[in-house]
């Protein structure tokens, strides 16, 4: 099996479908179908900040349920899941846009979307090991020694939020260590979470969150070819969202 790992979509539905079509997928049936039997793998953070989070949920959840795609959750997915469960969460950092979209739906449509996403989230692995262990897909990354272990609280925090120090930047975002420079594992780890202007490859890791929702590009990593493809964003460009270091 060959895979196309797609970075943080954040509600950018039009860019997602454009990237899938550029990668050679047909979307005529409503789910991605590739003539070479490739499978898209969605890297988490499907929603928030972008204009069409509900459409992204419907597309990805349907594709996963029909066996046409794979998915691992991101930190924004985790927060949306807690929102749908009725837990107290702050409507900020993009969740307010998804919540606003959701609240415009009819009660019946709301229940459909809520159930669809909760099922997607609950059935997803925290991280995915693919291609006989040669490929690992984890939203914010994963240490080599964590791969294959039963997810603990520490592993879950790392996979969803990265190698955080406990400190915060002036805008409230967490300070993260650059875990990738210390990675010495054999499997390729494909991750996102921290926007970069171009895919960042270090050892056997690659960050493919190229900040689509911040006006840059939406990127996919093709495995086993080890190639990237991307499409431009339609969103306004925000230079402040891109960091030189993780």
MOTACOR-V225216 format. One line per field, one symbol per residue. ss: DSSP state (A for helix, B for strand, O for the rest). phi: phi as a letter, one per 40 degrees, with the letter a starting at -180 (. if undefined). burial: 1 if it has 24 or more other ideal C-beta (glycine too) atoms within 12 Angstrom, else 0. Layout:
ss: ???
phi: ???
burial: ???
This chain:
ss: OBBBBBOOOOOOAAAAAAAAAAOOBBOOOOOOBBOOOBBBBBOOOOOOOOOOAAAAAAAAAAAAAOOOBBBOOOAAAAAAAAAAAOOOOOOOOOAAAAAAAAAOOOAAAAAAAAAAAAAAAAAOOOOBBBOOOOBBBOOOOOOAAAOOOOOOAAAAAAAAAOOBBBBBOOOOOBBBOOAAAAOOOOOBBBBOOOOOOOOBBBOOBBBOOOOAAAOOBBBBBBBOOOBBBBBBOOOOOOAAAOOOOO
phi: .bbbcbcdcfgccccdcccdccchccbccgbcbbcbfcbcbccgfcbggccbccccdcccccccccgcababcbcccccccccccgccbccafhccccccdcccccdccdcccdcccccdccccccabbbffgcbbbadbhacdcccgccccccccccccbgcccgcbcdcgcccbcccccccbccccbbaagbcbcadbbbfcbacbccgdcbgbabbbbcbccfbbbabccccccbdccbbcbc
burial: 011111111111111111110110101000111100011111111111111111111111111100011111111111111011000000001110111011000000000011011101100111111110001111111111011000000011111111110000000001010111001010111111111110110001111111111111111111100001111010100000111001
